[in-house]
Every structure is written in C-alpha cells, then in structure tokens.
C-alpha cells in the first residue's frame, strides 16, 4: 500500500487555521457558567502543542507559557 504524499505542504497555514478553531473553542468555554474565564489552560502534545502556542500568539489575552 502506498501512502499519498503532499508535494508542497503548508504547515504554517494549517497551524493558523487550527489556532483560529482553538480560539473559537476557548471563546465558547469562556461563556460557560461553570468555567473560570480567566483561568483557561491550553495544553497540547506534538501538533496540539504548536497549535496552542500559535493560538496564544494570536491573542492579546493574558498568556503564561
């Protein structure tokens, strides 16, 4: 079985799209009554880690890394 390969991957573009999606999820959870809105933590492994950092970089909200 041959695995398809991408001849020109856009990793940065993909991270940007995923970061926007993640920030949408953060905004949703900020509005939930059971969530302390200023104490949301983003944690990821491999791509999730880089997407969390990209999301933190896109916002002016307080971020601790």
MODELLER restraints for C-alpha pairs under 7 A, 6 or more apart:
rsr = mdl.restraints
at = mdl.atoms
rsr.add(forms.Gaussian(group=physical.xy_distance, feature=features.Distance(at['CA:15:A'], at['CA:51:A']), mean=5.70, stdev=0.5))
rsr.add(forms.Gaussian(group=physical.xy_distance, feature=features.Distance(at['CA:15:A'], at['CA:54:A']), mean=6.93, stdev=0.5))
rsr.add(forms.Gaussian(group=physical.xy_distance, feature=features.Distance(at['CA:16:A'], at['CA:54:A']), mean=6.97, stdev=0.5))
rsr.add(forms.Gaussian(group=physical.xy_distance, feature=features.Distance(at['CA:18:A'], at['CA:51:A']), mean=6.39, stdev=0.5))
rsr.add(forms.Gaussian(group=physical.xy_distance, feature=features.Distance(at['CA:19:A'], at['CA:51:A']), mean=5.35, stdev=0.5))
rsr.add(forms.Gaussian(group=physical.xy_distance, feature=features.Distance(at['CA:19:A'], at['CA:52:A']), mean=6.81, stdev=0.5))
rsr.add(forms.Gaussian(group=physical.xy_distance, feature=features.Distance(at['CA:19:A'], at['CA:54:A']), mean=5.84, stdev=0.5))
rsr.add(forms.Gaussian(group=physical.xy_distance, feature=features.Distance(at['CA:19:A'], at['CA:55:A']), mean=4.54, stdev=0.5))
rsr.add(forms.Gaussian(group=physical.xy_distance, feature=features.Distance(at['CA:20:A'], at['CA:55:A']), mean=6.78, stdev=0.5))
rsr.add(forms.Gaussian(group=physical.xy_distance, feature=features.Distance(at['CA:22:A'], at['CA:55:A']), mean=6.83, stdev=0.5))
rsr.add(forms.Gaussian(group=physical.xy_distance, feature=features.Distance(at['CA:23:A'], at['CA:55:A']), mean=6.31, stdev=0.5))
rsr.add(forms.Gaussian(group=physical.xy_distance, feature=features.Distance(at['CA:29:A'], at['CA:35:A']), mean=6.58, stdev=0.5))
rsr.add(forms.Gaussian(group=physical.xy_distance, feature=features.Distance(at['CA:30:A'], at['CA:37:A']), mean=4.53, stdev=0.5))
rsr.add(forms.Gaussian(group=physical.xy_distance, feature=features.Distance(at['CA:42:A'], at['CA:52:A']), mean=5.86, stdev=0.5))
rsr.add(forms.Gaussian(group=physical.xy_distance, feature=features.Distance(at['CA:43:A'], at['CA:49:A']), mean=6.23, stdev=0.5))
rsr.add(forms.Gaussian(group=physical.xy_distance, feature=features.Distance(at['CA:43:A'], at['CA:52:A']), mean=6.56, stdev=0.5))
rsr.add(forms.Gaussian(group=physical.xy_distance, feature=features.Distance(at['CA:44:A'], at['CA:52:A']), mean=6.43, stdev=0.5))
rsr.add(forms.Gaussian(group=physical.xy_distance, feature=features.Distance(at['CA:56:A'], at['CA:63:A']), mean=6.47, stdev=0.5))
